[in-house]
């Protein structure tokens, strides 16, 4: 059973999410408010996606994001109550590298950083 990968990229005005499926690539992208209204919302979302697909999920948080650097304990608490058997979280600081744009979900904007996070966390390469 292949693992799903969720890139979490907090930005100044939004939090970008990208779910990637092995063998298919990006399958879900979203732009959400920077901070969820409920402190466990992100953990619930990750659990729901894992349940939806019936697969383990690896979430990768952009550790270089300004908000994450400013409030690391907030993010640690927000992601702390997860089922470790089904969901694991990594904090990553990947190197920058250019990727080509994908046509299927490309209309949602540039998710280059999300791809970098998943690539770095999955194989350790920039």
Secondary structure, DSSP 4 states (H G I P E B T S, - for coil): -PPEEEEEEE-SS-EEEEEEETTTEEEEEEEE-SS-SSTTHHHHHHHHHHHHHTS-EEEEEETTSHHHHH-HHHHHHHTSS--TTTEEEEEE-PPP---PPPTTTGGG---HHHHHHHHHHHHS--
